């Protein structure tokens, strides 16, 4: 071994020309290994690598095992989390109902049609024959009544709401008290069977009538909840279209809510109907009294009228019908409600009306006169007149409830009885204020 002197000290370590930290590429000029064994250069390098590798393996084995365990544990936990997340997602998907609309409509139409009936008004009408009278050798023809016969004079629709024969329809379908009404059934067991119906009650407050037939084990429709319907949802109408085509089905959507119209009956005359459902499903003549159904086949309304414009029909919300049905079923009659009366003519305020008239509000109603001089804004002597309401006042709230399209003034006043006092928030001549009004009974 060669000894060298450096800075006055003797260095007897082997001279390393080059090499990496692990000695795997060492080139050592001396004959001693790092482990103190004197061997030839080639054998030295091989053994050196083997021993050093063995040592490395022994030193890092616990760390390798720990690393592998950590990786496996992470993979297992991640898999468990994925499975758990997938399970949650599956549970969420299970709670979402996916409906094939076409199949559902077909199913609803097939099932509901069996509970929809045609209502025929049959009257005794006179029959005539021609006879001849001699007049100075001239035979003068004349028509002479020779009896009567039954004839169909009108037709409409109704639907069964119980297995023992209770039927809901419109009042104007059965408004003539001098005729006989026949129901034509449509279920498979009683198809085309005609049964005379009793008009159990006509609702004095709405265009609703309750009929009863003497039959049991009949199919019937379930009531839905018209408070839970939404604009845009599917609507299905079934009816006796044109009084000729039984159980015609049409489909559309709910186009609007809280509509008000004036409808005409041949006997009852003009009737104001409020809180109606608007639909673009075809409501043809003869459909009156038929059901408006949701996608599940539940009754959400009773078809009542169609507009002159195309694709505009109206239905009475079923929630406005339920109480009348129960009252008629229990007592055989429907009492007239004493309706509260305020006494103003008005126009609804929305963002468009606000913008066009520079109003400070986009809700409420503005008191305004009608198209003719007789259509006064405030009825003389009415509760509104007595508290000083005048044309162009804006009524904003009734007992703290805002007046909106979805919460119209008529509905808010309709919650009260004659004699009740309500507080109105109004905008009068540039300032907001509250006034107390005692409602009276409507004469209409």
Number of C-alpha atoms within 10 A of each C-alpha: 11 9 11 13 9 8 7 7 8 10 13 11 12 16 15 11 9 10 12 9 7 12 15 15 12 17 15 19 12 16 15 17 17 12 9 8 10 12 14 12 15 9 10 20 18 12 13 19 17 13 12 15 14 11 12 12 13 11 11 11 12 11 12 12 11 12 12 12 12 12 12 12 12 12 12 12 12 12 12 12 12 12 12 12 12 12 12 12 12 11 11 10 11 10 9 8 7 8 9 8 11 10 10 14 22 11 14 18 22 13 16 23 23 22 23 30 29 28 28 25 21 18 18 15 13 13 13 13 10 10 11 12 11 9 8 7 7 9 11 11 11 11 11 13 10 10 11 12 10 14 13 15 12 15 24 28 32 31 30 27 20 17 15 16 19 25 28 25 28 26 23 22 26 25 18 15 8 11 16 18 24 21 25 22 23 20 19 9 10 12 11 14 12 15 15 15 20 17 19 19 22 24 20 15 16 18 23 24 28 28 24 20 18 11 11 11 9 18 21 22 21 14 17 19 14 18 10 7 17 13 14 12 13 20 26 27 29 31 32 27 22 16 19 13 12 21 23 18 20 18 20 16 17 22 20 16 19 16 17 15 15 11 17 13 13 10 9 12 10 12 15 12 19 17 20 23 27 24 29 21 23 23 32 23 18 25 34 30 35 30 33 30 27 24 19 15 23 20 27 26 28 31 32 30 26 22 13 8 7 10 16 17 24 31 27 29 25 21 16 16 20 12 12 24 24 14 15 20 17 10 11 14 19 22 14 10 12 16 18 21 23 21 21 21 17 22 15 18 23 16 12 11 16 14 13 8 10 9 16 11 16 16 21 26 25 24 21 19 18 13 8 7 8 8 12 18 21 23 16 12 10 19 20 20 17 14 13 11 21 18 16 17 18 27 25 25 20 19 14 11 13 18 21 17 16 12 14 19 22 15 14 15 19 14 10 17 18 17 13 13 14 16 14 18 21 21 19 17 10 8 7 12 11 16 12 15 18 19 22 20 15 15 8 9
